[in-house]
Amino acid sequence: MSFIGTTEGYGLLAGFGIAMILIIWFFTKHTDLSNDDFLLAGRNVSWWLGAPSIAASWIWAPALFISSQMAYELGLPGLFWFVFPNMIAVAIFYFLGPKIREKFPHGTTLPEYIGFKLGNARVHKIYFLGYGFYQLMSVAVQIFAGASLTFVLTGIPVEISMILISGIVLAYSWLSGLKSSIVTDFVQLAMIFVGILLVVPAALNASGGIQGVLSGLGGISGDHLNLFDPVVAFSFGIVTSIGLISGILADQQYWQRTFAFEKKAIRRGFLAGAVLFGIVPVSLGLLGFMGAGLGLTVPAGTDPSLIGVLTVAHLLPGILVCVFFVMLLAGLASTMDSGLCAFSSLYAVDVKKYTDSRDLSAPKTGMLIITFAGLAVALLTAHVPDFGLKQLWWIFNAVAAALVIPTILSLYWDKLSAKGVWYGVVLAFVFGLPAFVFANIIGNTSLIVASALFIVLINIATAWVFQKNNGRLTFSD
């Protein structure tokens, strides 16, 4: 059953795409772009323009959908352990951003910096593969979530929705790269806030006022009222915190913006971005509480992360459901276009090592590669039974966790060696990642936590064991 209608759904998608393309054309029509413009927006992004871009890029599918799902399933502590680590993750760049600009002022990508720092081709390659895979999964998640949303609300087939969403985001990103992303992020964040202001109060009123939220604070079971519930903290909070903090550090989108900022704007930009971001999952979490308070259930075959969408569709008239649809589409598009730009920088810098500052063929080829690869993964995921947004989230957060420790150490510890990074990441990939995914599949909480901690601790151990000792430790290429 659709709530908007197929014809109206096609119209909303077309209108969104045309609006984004016209906005980019207006702001860049007289610009002769260089690679610095396309990949780094000229390296002169102000904090007030960069902060909305950071917030909008981090408002991706989990922030839009899993926030409601966790509030619905795990009540107050579920929402807390989703929102708090998310905000901390963004705010970490208050420290890391200025540090990497100090050490690598003319950089573009994090793998490029690691290659420069450690001087080792194998470590550079494994970092590129990890960061490239993360962007692939990020793009695939936005396509998958966007198509699932579109199907539930409009009835447009998932496969067609995936193709349309991919084409729309590629079309406007292609025009000017990171400049496109930052300009549309500003507009898309405004659309998200307007949508929240229109939809959430209306849903609150329709659900019986504040009582509609209070009745669902314990989640659908009613058992999760303690903000610091130790069971939720152990089963969800620890793994989520590791995954989110690791995730943003393994995401080229935020290193790319770090290099694109004016140097003096980095700290304010990321702090303001963290605050702007936090407003969104908290607001959408209220929909999860309302759904729990109303006793709503997720239909068989529907991804449970869509409970917030189902709550809105249950409570509100069609026009506000349309507003909510466009708002969520804006959030997904903002992260997907950032993912395209991030991979284009990885491909241009770390693979093609472009030399012509005016030749945009390398970054644009990167955009095409990641769009089609992400679309392929999303299409495949849509046809795997009992596999959805949450499962995709597990996979790329586990990959991210394997890279976070050496990334931080590379900025603060001069004894970090290529050998220590190599063995730590490889062991995490070979043993930690399969165990983490398997544990999530069988729902073994203790194994989930243990495997997540193993991924982090094995990197600390190998970094310590193989630390540089007066320059005597070597690791040939």
TORKOL-4160 file (C-alpha; in steps of 0.2 Angstrom, whole numbers, padded with zeros to 4 digits, m for minus):
477
<pt num="1" X="0000" Y="0000" Z="0000"/>
<pt num="2" X="0007" Y="0017" Z="m0005"/>
<pt num="3" X="0003" Y="0033" Z="0005"/>
<pt num="4" X="0007" Y="0046" Z="m0009"/>
<pt num="5" X="0004" Y="0038" Z="m0026"/>
<pt num="6" X="0015" Y="0033" Z="m0039"/>
<pt num="7" X="0012" Y="0048" Z="m0051"/>
<pt num="8" X="0015" Y="0060" Z="m0037"/>
<pt num="9" X="0031" Y="0050" Z="m0032"/>
<pt num="10" X="0038" Y="0052" Z="m0049"/>
<pt num="11" X="0034" Y="0071" Z="m0049"/>
<pt num="12" X="0042" Y="0073" Z="m0032"/>
<pt num="13" X="0058" Y="0064" Z="m0037"/>
<pt num="14" X="0059" Y="0074" Z="m0054"/>
<pt num="15" X="0056" Y="0091" Z="m0045"/>
<pt num="16" X="0069" Y="0087" Z="m0032"/>
<pt num="17" X="0082" Y="0083" Z="m0045"/>
<pt num="18" X="0078" Y="0098" Z="m0056"/>
<pt num="19" X="0079" Y="0110" Z="m0041"/>
<pt num="20" X="0096" Y="0103" Z="m0036"/>
<pt num="21" X="0103" Y="0104" Z="m0054"/>
<pt num="22" X="0096" Y="0122" Z="m0056"/>
<pt num="23" X="0104" Y="0128" Z="m0039"/>
<pt num="24" X="0121" Y="0121" Z="m0044"/>
<pt num="25" X="0120" Y="0128" Z="m0061"/>
<pt num="26" X="0116" Y="0145" Z="m0054"/>
<pt num="27" X="0130" Y="0145" Z="m0042"/>
<pt num="28" X="0144" Y="0138" Z="m0053"/>
<pt num="29" X="0138" Y="0144" Z="m0071"/>
<pt num="30" X="0153" Y="0156" Z="m0073"/>
<pt num="31" X="0166" Y="0145" Z="m0064"/>
<pt num="32" X="0181" Y="0138" Z="m0073"/>
<pt num="33" X="0184" Y="0123" Z="m0062"/>
<pt num="34" X="0201" Y="0116" Z="m0057"/>
<pt num="35" X="0204" Y="0100" Z="m0048"/>
<pt num="36" X="0206" Y="0110" Z="m0032"/>
<pt num="37" X="0189" Y="0117" Z="m0035"/>
<pt num="38" X="0181" Y="0101" Z="m0040"/>
<pt num="39" X="0189" Y="0091" Z="m0026"/>
<pt num="40" X="0192" Y="0104" Z="m0012"/>
<pt num="41" X="0180" Y="0118" Z="m0016"/>
<pt num="42" X="0195" Y="0130" Z="m0018"/>
<pt num="43" X="0201" Y="0126" Z="0000"/>
<pt num="44" X="0193" Y="0142" Z="0006"/>
<pt num="45" X="0176" Y="0135" Z="0014"/>
<pt num="46" X="0170" Y="0146" Z="0028"/>
<pt num="47" X="0164" Y="0139" Z="0044"/>
<pt num="48" X="0146" Y="0145" Z="0042"/>
<pt num="49" X="0145" Y="0136" Z="0025"/>
<pt num="50" X="0155" Y="0121" Z="0030"/>
<pt num="51" X="0145" Y="0117" Z="0046"/>
<pt num="52" X="0129" Y="0114" Z="0037"/>
<pt num="53" X="0138" Y="0103" Z="0025"/>
<pt num="54" X="0146" Y="0093" Z="0039"/>
<pt num="55" X="0129" Y="0091" Z="0047"/>
<pt num="56" X="0120" Y="0087" Z="0031"/>
<pt num="57" X="0133" Y="0074" Z="0026"/>
<pt num="58" X="0132" Y="0065" Z="0043"/>
<pt num="59" X="0113" Y="0065" Z="0042"/>
<pt num="60" X="0113" Y="0049" Z="0032"/>
<pt num="61" X="0102" Y="0034" Z="0032"/>
<pt num="62" X="0106" Y="0028" Z="0050"/>
<pt num="63" X="0103" Y="0046" Z="0057"/>
<pt num="64" X="0086" Y="0047" Z="0047"/>
<pt num="65" X="0080" Y="0029" Z="0050"/>
<pt num="66" X="0089" Y="0020" Z="0064"/>
<pt num="67" X="0086" Y="0034" Z="0076"/>
<pt num="68" X="0068" Y="0031" Z="0075"/>
<pt num="69" X="0070" Y="0012" Z="0075"/>
<pt num="70" X="0081" Y="0013" Z="0091"/>
<pt num="71" X="0069" Y="0024" Z="0100"/>
<pt num="72" X="0055" Y="0012" Z="0095"/>
<pt num="73" X="0064" Y="m0004" Z="0099"/>
<pt num="74" X="0075" Y="0001" Z="0114"/>
<pt num="75" X="0066" Y="0017" Z="0121"/>
<pt num="76" X="0076" Y="0031" Z="0129"/>
<pt num="77" X="0093" Y="0023" Z="0131"/>
<pt num="78" X="0092" Y="0017" Z="0113"/>
<pt num="79" X="0090" Y="0034" Z="0106"/>
<pt num="80" X="0103" Y="0041" Z="0118"/>
<pt num="81" X="0116" Y="0028" Z="0113"/>
<pt num="82" X="0113" Y="0032" Z="0095"/>
<pt num="83" X="0113" Y="0051" Z="0096"/>
<pt num="84" X="0127" Y="0054" Z="0109"/>
<pt num="85" X="0141" Y="0045" Z="0100"/>
<pt num="86" X="0136" Y="0052" Z="0083"/>
<pt num="87" X="0138" Y="0070" Z="0090"/>
<pt num="88" X="0155" Y="0065" Z="0098"/>
<pt num="89" X="0161" Y="0057" Z="0082"/>
<pt num="90" X="0158" Y="0074" Z="0072"/>
<pt num="91" X="0166" Y="0084" Z="0087"/>
<pt num="92" X="0182" Y="0074" Z="0087"/>
<pt num="93" X="0187" Y="0083" Z="0071"/>
<pt num="94" X="0189" Y="0098" Z="0083"/>
<pt num="95" X="0205" Y="0090" Z="0087"/>
<pt num="96" X="0210" Y="0080" Z="0072"/>
<pt num="97" X="0206" Y="0092" Z="0059"/>
<pt num="98" X="0219" Y="0106" Z="0064"/>
<pt num="99" X="0231" Y="0092" Z="0068"/>
<pt num="100" X="0231" Y="0085" Z="0050"/>
<pt num="101" X="0231" Y="0102" Z="0042"/>
<pt num="102" X="0247" Y="0106" Z="0052"/>
<pt num="103" X="0256" Y="0090" Z="0047"/>
<pt num="104" X="0249" Y="0089" Z="0029"/>
<pt num="105" X="0243" Y="0106" Z="0024"/>
<pt num="106" X="0241" Y="0103" Z="0005"/>
<pt num="107" X="0233" Y="0086" Z="0006"/>
<pt num="108" X="0217" Y="0079" Z="m0001"/>
<pt num="109" X="0214" Y="0062" Z="0006"/>
<pt num="110" X="0218" Y="0052" Z="0022"/>
<pt num="111" X="0226" Y="0037" Z="0013"/>
<pt num="112" X="0237" Y="0050" Z="0004"/>
<pt num="113" X="0242" Y="0056" Z="0021"/>
<pt num="114" X="0246" Y="0039" Z="0027"/>
<pt num="115" X="0256" Y="0035" Z="0012"/>
<pt num="116" X="0266" Y="0051" Z="0015"/>
<pt num="117" X="0268" Y="0048" Z="0034"/>
<pt num="118" X="0273" Y="0029" Z="0033"/>
<pt num="119" X="0281" Y="0029" Z="0016"/>
<pt num="120" X="0275" Y="0012" Z="0012"/>
<pt num="121" X="0265" Y="0006" Z="m0003"/>
<pt num="122" X="0256" Y="m0009" Z="0004"/>
<pt num="123" X="0250" Y="0001" Z="0019"/>
<pt num="124" X="0244" Y="0015" Z="0007"/>
<pt num="125" X="0235" Y="0002" Z="m0004"/>
<pt num="126" X="0226" Y="m0006" Z="0011"/>
<pt num="127" X="0220" Y="0011" Z="0017"/>
<pt num="128" X="0214" Y="0015" Z="0000"/>
<pt num="129" X="0204" Y="m0001" Z="m0001"/>
<pt num="130" X="0197" Y="0002" Z="0016"/>
<pt num="131" X="0192" Y="0020" Z="0013"/>
<pt num="132" X="0186" Y="0015" Z="m0005"/>
<pt num="133" X="0175" Y="0001" Z="0002"/>
<pt num="134" X="0168" Y="0012" Z="0015"/>
<pt num="135" X="0162" Y="0025" Z="0002"/>
<pt num="136" X="0155" Y="0011" Z="m0008"/>
<pt num="137" X="0145" Y="0005" Z="0006"/>
<pt num="138" X="0140" Y="0022" Z="0011"/>
<pt num="139" X="0133" Y="0026" Z="m0007"/>
<pt num="140" X="0125" Y="0009" Z="m0007"/>
<pt num="141" X="0116" Y="0012" Z="0009"/>
<pt num="142" X="0109" Y="0029" Z="0004"/>
<pt num="143" X="0102" Y="0021" Z="m0013"/>
<pt num="144" X="0095" Y="0006" Z="m0003"/>
<pt num="145" X="0087" Y="0017" Z="0010"/>
<pt num="146" X="0080" Y="0030" Z="m0003"/>
<pt num="147" X="0073" Y="0016" Z="m0013"/>
<pt num="148" X="0065" Y="0007" Z="0001"/>
<pt num="149" X="0057" Y="0024" Z="0007"/>
<pt num="150" X="0051" Y="0028" Z="m0010"/>
<pt num="151" X="0043" Y="0011" Z="m0012"/>
<pt num="152" X="0034" Y="0011" Z="0005"/>
<pt num="153" X="0027" Y="0029" Z="0002"/>
<pt num="154" X="0024" Y="0029" Z="m0017"/>
<pt num="155" X="0024" Y="0011" Z="m0023"/>
<pt num="156" X="0037" Y="0015" Z="m0036"/>
<pt num="157" X="0047" Y="m0002" Z="m0038"/>
<pt num="158" X="0063" Y="m0003" Z="m0028"/>
<pt num="159" X="0074" Y="m0006" Z="m0044"/>
<pt num="160" X="0067" Y="0009" Z="m0053"/>
<pt num="161" X="0069" Y="0020" Z="m0037"/>
<pt num="162" X="0087" Y="0015" Z="m0035"/>
<pt num="163" X="0091" Y="0020" Z="m0053"/>
<pt num="164" X="0082" Y="0037" Z="m0052"/>
<pt num="165" X="0090" Y="0042" Z="m0036"/>
<pt num="166" X="0107" Y="0037" Z="m0042"/>
<pt num="167" X="0105" Y="0047" Z="m0058"/>
<pt num="168" X="0098" Y="0062" Z="m0049"/>
<pt num="169" X="0113" Y="0063" Z="m0037"/>
<pt num="170" X="0126" Y="0059" Z="m0050"/>
<pt num="171" X="0119" Y="0073" Z="m0062"/>
<pt num="172" X="0120" Y="0087" Z="m0050"/>
<pt num="173" X="0137" Y="0081" Z="m0042"/>
<pt num="174" X="0145" Y="0080" Z="m0059"/>
<pt num="175" X="0143" Y="0098" Z="m0062"/>
<pt num="176" X="0156" Y="0105" Z="m0049"/>
<pt num="177" X="0161" Y="0091" Z="m0037"/>
<pt num="178" X="0163" Y="0096" Z="m0019"/>
<pt num="179" X="0157" Y="0114" Z="m0023"/>
<pt num="180" X="0140" Y="0105" Z="m0029"/>
<pt num="181" X="0140" Y="0095" Z="m0013"/>
<pt num="182" X="0143" Y="0110" Z="m0001"/>
<pt num="183" X="0130" Y="0121" Z="m0009"/>
<pt num="184" X="0117" Y="0108" Z="m0010"/>
<pt num="185" X="0121" Y="0102" Z="0008"/>
<pt num="186" X="0116" Y="0120" Z="0014"/>
<pt num="187" X="0099" Y="0119" Z="0004"/>
<pt num="188" X="0096" Y="0101" Z="0009"/>
<pt num="189" X="0099" Y="0105" Z="0028"/>
<pt num="190" X="0087" Y="0119" Z="0027"/>
<pt num="191" X="0074" Y="0107" Z="0019"/>
<pt num="192" X="0077" Y="0095" Z="0033"/>
<pt num="193" X="0074" Y="0108" Z="0046"/>
<pt num="194" X="0058" Y="0114" Z="0038"/>
<pt num="195" X="0052" Y="0097" Z="0036"/>
<pt num="196" X="0055" Y="0093" Z="0055"/>
<pt num="197" X="0046" Y="0109" Z="0060"/>
<pt num="198" X="0031" Y="0105" Z="0049"/>
<pt num="199" X="0030" Y="0086" Z="0052"/>
<pt num="200" X="0036" Y="0082" Z="0070"/>
<pt num="201" X="0024" Y="0095" Z="0079"/>
<pt num="202" X="0009" Y="0089" Z="0068"/>
<pt num="203" X="0013" Y="0071" Z="0072"/>
<pt num="204" X="0014" Y="0075" Z="0090"/>
<pt num="205" X="m0002" Y="0084" Z="0090"/>
<pt num="206" X="m0010" Y="0069" Z="0081"/>
<pt num="207" X="m0003" Y="0056" Z="0093"/>
<pt num="208" X="m0011" Y="0065" Z="0108"/>
<pt num="209" X="0002" Y="0078" Z="0112"/>
<pt num="210" X="0017" Y="0075" Z="0124"/>
<pt num="211" X="0008" Y="0060" Z="0131"/>
<pt num="212" X="0010" Y="0052" Z="0114"/>
<pt num="213" X="0029" Y="0053" Z="0117"/>
<pt num="214" X="0029" Y="0049" Z="0135"/>
<pt num="215" X="0019" Y="0033" Z="0133"/>
<pt num="216" X="0032" Y="0026" Z="0121"/>
<pt num="217" X="0048" Y="0032" Z="0130"/>
<pt num="218" X="0051" Y="0013" Z="0136"/>
<pt num="219" X="0050" Y="0007" Z="0118"/>
<pt num="220" X="0038" Y="m0005" Z="0110"/>
<pt num="221" X="0041" Y="m0017" Z="0125"/>
<pt num="222" X="0039" Y="m0003" Z="0138"/>
<pt num="223" X="0054" Y="m0010" Z="0147"/>
<pt num="224" X="0068" Y="0003" Z="0142"/>
<pt num="225" X="0065" Y="0019" Z="0153"/>
<pt num="226" X="0082" Y="0020" Z="0161"/>
<pt num="227" X="0093" Y="0031" Z="0151"/>
<pt num="228" X="0109" Y="0022" Z="0157"/>
<pt num="229" X="0101" Y="0004" Z="0156"/>
<pt num="230" X="0117" Y="m0007" Z="0157"/>
<pt num="231" X="0109" Y="m0020" Z="0146"/>
<pt num="232" X="0107" Y="m0008" Z="0132"/>
<pt num="233" X="0123" Y="0001" Z="0135"/>
<pt num="234" X="0132" Y="m0016" Z="0133"/>
<pt num="235" X="0122" Y="m0024" Z="0119"/>
<pt num="236" X="0120" Y="m0008" Z="0109"/>
<pt num="237" X="0130" Y="0007" Z="0116"/>
<pt num="238" X="0148" Y="0000" Z="0116"/>
<pt num="239" X="0147" Y="m0007" Z="0098"/>
<pt num="240" X="0138" Y="0009" Z="0092"/>
<pt num="241" X="0150" Y="0020" Z="0099"/>
<pt num="242" X="0165" Y="0011" Z="0092"/>
<pt num="243" X="0156" Y="0010" Z="0075"/>
<pt num="244" X="0151" Y="0028" Z="0074"/>
<pt num="245" X="0167" Y="0035" Z="0080"/>
<pt num="246" X="0177" Y="0023" Z="0069"/>
<pt num="247" X="0165" Y="0027" Z="0055"/>
<pt num="248" X="0168" Y="0045" Z="0053"/>
<pt num="249" X="0187" Y="0043" Z="0055"/>
<pt num="250" X="0186" Y="0030" Z="0040"/>
<pt num="251" X="0175" Y="0042" Z="0030"/>
<pt num="252" X="0185" Y="0052" Z="0017"/>
<pt num="253" X="0170" Y="0064" Z="0016"/>
<pt num="254" X="0176" Y="0073" Z="0033"/>
<pt num="255" X="0194" Y="0072" Z="0029"/>
<pt num="256" X="0190" Y="0080" Z="0012"/>
<pt num="257" X="0180" Y="0094" Z="0021"/>
<pt num="258" X="0194" Y="0096" Z="0033"/>
<pt num="259" X="0206" Y="0100" Z="0019"/>
<pt num="260" X="0193" Y="0111" Z="0010"/>
<pt num="261" X="0190" Y="0122" Z="0025"/>
<pt num="262" X="0199" Y="0138" Z="0028"/>
<pt num="263" X="0212" Y="0133" Z="0041"/>
<pt num="264" X="0205" Y="0145" Z="0054"/>
<pt num="265" X="0187" Y="0138" Z="0051"/>
<pt num="266" X="0190" Y="0120" Z="0055"/>
<pt num="267" X="0186" Y="0120" Z="0074"/>
<pt num="268" X="0170" Y="0131" Z="0073"/>
<pt num="269" X="0164" Y="0122" Z="0058"/>
<pt num="270" X="0165" Y="0104" Z="0066"/>
<pt num="271" X="0158" Y="0110" Z="0082"/>
<pt num="272" X="0143" Y="0119" Z="0074"/>
<pt num="273" X="0141" Y="0104" Z="0063"/>
<pt num="274" X="0139" Y="0092" Z="0078"/>
<pt num="275" X="0126" Y="0103" Z="0086"/>
<pt num="276" X="0116" Y="0105" Z="0069"/>
<pt num="277" X="0117" Y="0086" Z="0066"/>
<pt num="278" X="0111" Y="0082" Z="0084"/>
<pt num="279" X="0094" Y="0091" Z="0081"/>
<pt num="280" X="0089" Y="0079" Z="0068"/>
<pt num="281" X="0090" Y="0061" Z="0076"/>
<pt num="282" X="0083" Y="0068" Z="0092"/>
<pt num="283" X="0068" Y="0075" Z="0082"/>
<pt num="284" X="0066" Y="0059" Z="0072"/>
<pt num="285" X="0068" Y="0049" Z="0088"/>
<pt num="286" X="0052" Y="0056" Z="0094"/>
<pt num="287" X="0043" Y="0048" Z="0080"/>
<pt num="288" X="0049" Y="0031" Z="0086"/>
<pt num="289" X="0042" Y="0035" Z="0103"/>
<pt num="290" X="0026" Y="0039" Z="0096"/>
<pt num="291" X="0025" Y="0023" Z="0086"/>
<pt num="292" X="0029" Y="0013" Z="0101"/>
<pt num="293" X="0016" Y="0023" Z="0111"/>
<pt num="294" X="0003" Y="0019" Z="0098"/>
<pt num="295" X="0008" Y="0001" Z="0097"/>
<pt num="296" X="0012" Y="0001" Z="0079"/>
<pt num="297" X="0020" Y="m0014" Z="0071"/>
<pt num="298" X="0031" Y="m0015" Z="0055"/>
<pt num="299" X="0023" Y="m0025" Z="0041"/>
<pt num="300" X="0031" Y="m0041" Z="0036"/>
<pt num="301" X="0044" Y="m0038" Z="0023"/>
<pt num="302" X="0046" Y="m0020" Z="0027"/>
<pt num="303" X="0063" Y="m0014" Z="0034"/>
<pt num="304" X="0060" Y="m0011" Z="0053"/>
<pt num="305" X="0071" Y="0005" Z="0051"/>
<pt num="306" X="0056" Y="0013" Z="0042"/>
<pt num="307" X="0045" Y="0014" Z="0058"/>
<pt num="308" X="0047" Y="0033" Z="0058"/>
<pt num="309" X="0040" Y="0034" Z="0041"/>
<pt num="310" X="0026" Y="0022" Z="0045"/>
<pt num="311" X="0022" Y="0033" Z="0060"/>
<pt num="312" X="0020" Y="0048" Z="0050"/>
<pt num="313" X="0010" Y="0040" Z="0037"/>
<pt num="314" X="m0002" Y="0033" Z="0050"/>
<pt num="315" X="m0004" Y="0050" Z="0059"/>
<pt num="316" X="m0003" Y="0063" Z="0045"/>
<pt num="317" X="m0012" Y="0068" Z="0029"/>
<pt num="318" X="m0005" Y="0066" Z="0012"/>
<pt num="319" X="0003" Y="0083" Z="0010"/>
<pt num="320" X="0013" Y="0081" Z="0026"/>
<pt num="321" X="0019" Y="0064" Z="0021"/>
<pt num="322" X="0025" Y="0072" Z="0004"/>
<pt num="323" X="0035" Y="0085" Z="0015"/>
<pt num="324" X="0042" Y="0071" Z="0025"/>
<pt num="325" X="0047" Y="0061" Z="0009"/>
<pt num="326" X="0056" Y="0076" Z="0002"/>
<pt num="327" X="0064" Y="0080" Z="0018"/>
<pt num="328" X="0071" Y="0062" Z="0020"/>
<pt num="329" X="0076" Y="0062" Z="0002"/>
<pt num="330" X="0086" Y="0078" Z="0005"/>
<pt num="331" X="0095" Y="0069" Z="0019"/>
<pt num="332" X="0100" Y="0054" Z="0009"/>
<pt num="333" X="0105" Y="0064" Z="m0006"/>
<pt num="334" X="0116" Y="0075" Z="0005"/>
<pt num="335" X="0126" Y="0060" Z="0010"/>
<pt num="336" X="0126" Y="0051" Z="m0006"/>
<pt num="337" X="0133" Y="0066" Z="m0016"/>
<pt num="338" X="0147" Y="0068" Z="m0002"/>
<pt num="339" X="0151" Y="0050" Z="m0005"/>
<pt num="340" X="0153" Y="0052" Z="m0024"/>
<pt num="341" X="0164" Y="0067" Z="m0021"/>
<pt num="342" X="0174" Y="0058" Z="m0008"/>
<pt num="343" X="0177" Y="0043" Z="m0019"/>
<pt num="344" X="0181" Y="0054" Z="m0034"/>
<pt num="345" X="0196" Y="0062" Z="m0023"/>
<pt num="346" X="0202" Y="0044" Z="m0018"/>
<pt num="347" X="0202" Y="0039" Z="m0036"/>
<pt num="348" X="0210" Y="0055" Z="m0043"/>
<pt num="349" X="0223" Y="0056" Z="m0030"/>
<pt num="350" X="0227" Y="0039" Z="m0024"/>
<pt num="351" X="0224" Y="0029" Z="m0040"/>
<pt num="352" X="0227" Y="0040" Z="m0055"/>
<pt num="353" X="0238" Y="0053" Z="m0046"/>
<pt num="354" X="0232" Y="0067" Z="m0057"/>
<pt num="355" X="0245" Y="0080" Z="m0063"/>
<pt num="356" X="0235" Y="0092" Z="m0074"/>
<pt num="357" X="0226" Y="0104" Z="m0063"/>
<pt num="358" X="0212" Y="0107" Z="m0076"/>
<pt num="359" X="0209" Y="0090" Z="m0082"/>
<pt num="360" X="0194" Y="0084" Z="m0072"/>
<pt num="361" X="0193" Y="0067" Z="m0081"/>
<pt num="362" X="0200" Y="0057" Z="m0066"/>
<pt num="363" X="0188" Y="0064" Z="m0052"/>
<pt num="364" X="0173" Y="0062" Z="m0064"/>
<pt num="365" X="0178" Y="0044" Z="m0069"/>
<pt num="366" X="0179" Y="0041" Z="m0050"/>
<pt num="367" X="0161" Y="0047" Z="m0048"/>
<pt num="368" X="0155" Y="0036" Z="m0062"/>
<pt num="369" X="0163" Y="0021" Z="m0054"/>
<pt num="370" X="0156" Y="0023" Z="m0037"/>
<pt num="371" X="0139" Y="0027" Z="m0043"/>
<pt num="372" X="0137" Y="0011" Z="m0053"/>
<pt num="373" X="0146" Y="0001" Z="m0040"/>
<pt num="374" X="0135" Y="0007" Z="m0026"/>
<pt num="375" X="0119" Y="0005" Z="m0037"/>
<pt num="376" X="0125" Y="m0014" Z="m0040"/>
<pt num="377" X="0127" Y="m0017" Z="m0022"/>
<pt num="378" X="0110" Y="m0009" Z="m0017"/>
<pt num="379" X="0101" Y="m0019" Z="m0031"/>
<pt num="380" X="0109" Y="m0035" Z="m0024"/>
<pt num="381" X="0105" Y="m0031" Z="m0006"/>
<pt num="382" X="0087" Y="m0028" Z="m0011"/>
<pt num="383" X="0086" Y="m0046" Z="m0016"/>
<pt num="384" X="0094" Y="m0054" Z="m0001"/>
<pt num="385" X="0081" Y="m0061" Z="0011"/>
<pt num="386" X="0082" Y="m0053" Z="0029"/>
<pt num="387" X="0096" Y="m0041" Z="0024"/>
<pt num="388" X="0093" Y="m0023" Z="0026"/>
<pt num="389" X="0100" Y="m0006" Z="0032"/>
<pt num="390" X="0105" Y="m0012" Z="0049"/>
<pt num="391" X="0115" Y="m0026" Z="0041"/>
<pt num="392" X="0124" Y="m0015" Z="0029"/>
<pt num="393" X="0128" Y="m0003" Z="0044"/>
<pt num="394" X="0137" Y="m0018" Z="0053"/>
<pt num="395" X="0148" Y="m0022" Z="0038"/>
<pt num="396" X="0155" Y="m0005" Z="0035"/>
<pt num="397" X="0157" Y="0000" Z="0053"/>
<pt num="398" X="0167" Y="m0016" Z="0056"/>
<pt num="399" X="0179" Y="m0011" Z="0042"/>
<pt num="400" X="0180" Y="0007" Z="0049"/>
<pt num="401" X="0185" Y="0000" Z="0066"/>
<pt num="402" X="0200" Y="m0009" Z="0058"/>
<pt num="403" X="0207" Y="0008" Z="0053"/>
<pt num="404" X="0203" Y="0020" Z="0067"/>
<pt num="405" X="0218" Y="0016" Z="0079"/>
<pt num="406" X="0232" Y="0018" Z="0066"/>
<pt num="407" X="0223" Y="0034" Z="0059"/>
<pt num="408" X="0223" Y="0042" Z="0076"/>
<pt num="409" X="0241" Y="0036" Z="0081"/>
<pt num="410" X="0248" Y="0042" Z="0064"/>
<pt num="411" X="0243" Y="0060" Z="0070"/>
<pt num="412" X="0250" Y="0059" Z="0088"/>
<pt num="413" X="0263" Y="0045" Z="0089"/>
<pt num="414" X="0279" Y="0046" Z="0080"/>
<pt num="415" X="0284" Y="0028" Z="0084"/>
<pt num="416" X="0270" Y="0021" Z="0073"/>
<pt num="417" X="0277" Y="0009" Z="0060"/>
<pt num="418" X="0271" Y="0003" Z="0043"/>
<pt num="419" X="0273" Y="m0015" Z="0049"/>
<pt num="420" X="0262" Y="m0012" Z="0065"/>
<pt num="421" X="0248" Y="m0004" Z="0054"/>
<pt num="422" X="0249" Y="m0018" Z="0041"/>
<pt num="423" X="0248" Y="m0033" Z="0053"/>
<pt num="424" X="0235" Y="m0024" Z="0064"/>
<pt num="425" X="0223" Y="m0020" Z="0049"/>
<pt num="426" X="0225" Y="m0037" Z="0041"/>
<pt num="427" X="0222" Y="m0047" Z="0057"/>
<pt num="428" X="0207" Y="m0036" Z="0060"/>
<pt num="429" X="0200" Y="m0039" Z="0043"/>
<pt num="430" X="0204" Y="m0058" Z="0043"/>
<pt num="431" X="0198" Y="m0062" Z="0061"/>
<pt num="432" X="0188" Y="m0048" Z="0068"/>
<pt num="433" X="0177" Y="m0043" Z="0053"/>
<pt num="434" X="0170" Y="m0060" Z="0050"/>
<pt num="435" X="0167" Y="m0063" Z="0068"/>
<pt num="436" X="0158" Y="m0047" Z="0070"/>
<pt num="437" X="0146" Y="m0050" Z="0055"/>
<pt num="438" X="0143" Y="m0068" Z="0061"/>
<pt num="439" X="0139" Y="m0062" Z="0078"/>
<pt num="440" X="0126" Y="m0050" Z="0072"/>
<pt num="441" X="0118" Y="m0063" Z="0061"/>
<pt num="442" X="0115" Y="m0075" Z="0075"/>
<pt num="443" X="0112" Y="m0061" Z="0088"/>
<pt num="444" X="0125" Y="m0065" Z="0100"/>
<pt num="445" X="0128" Y="m0049" Z="0110"/>
<pt num="446" X="0143" Y="m0055" Z="0120"/>
<pt num="447" X="0152" Y="m0060" Z="0103"/>
<pt num="448" X="0147" Y="m0044" Z="0095"/>
<pt num="449" X="0155" Y="m0034" Z="0109"/>
<pt num="450" X="0170" Y="m0045" Z="0110"/>
<pt num="451" X="0173" Y="m0045" Z="0091"/>
<pt num="452" X="0172" Y="m0026" Z="0090"/>
<pt num="453" X="0184" Y="m0024" Z="0105"/>
<pt num="454" X="0196" Y="m0037" Z="0096"/>
<pt num="455" X="0196" Y="m0026" Z="0080"/>
<pt num="456" X="0202" Y="m0011" Z="0091"/>
<pt num="457" X="0213" Y="m0020" Z="0103"/>
<pt num="458" X="0223" Y="m0030" Z="0089"/>
<pt num="459" X="0228" Y="m0014" Z="0081"/>
<pt num="460" X="0234" Y="m0006" Z="0097"/>
<pt num="461" X="0244" Y="m0022" Z="0101"/>
<pt num="462" X="0252" Y="m0023" Z="0084"/>
<pt num="463" X="0256" Y="m0004" Z="0084"/>
<pt num="464" X="0265" Y="m0007" Z="0101"/>
<pt num="465" X="0274" Y="m0023" Z="0097"/>
<pt num="466" X="0281" Y="m0016" Z="0080"/>
<pt num="467" X="0284" Y="0002" Z="0085"/>
<pt num="468" X="0299" Y="0011" Z="0078"/>
<pt num="469" X="0314" Y="0009" Z="0089"/>
<pt num="470" X="0327" Y="0022" Z="0084"/>
<pt num="471" X="0323" Y="0019" Z="0066"/>
<pt num="472" X="0330" Y="0001" Z="0066"/>
<pt num="473" X="0313" Y="m0007" Z="0062"/>
<pt num="474" X="0310" Y="m0008" Z="0043"/>
<pt num="475" X="0297" Y="m0015" Z="0032"/>
<pt num="476" X="0301" Y="m0016" Z="0014"/>
<pt num="477" X="0288" Y="m0014" Z="0000"/>
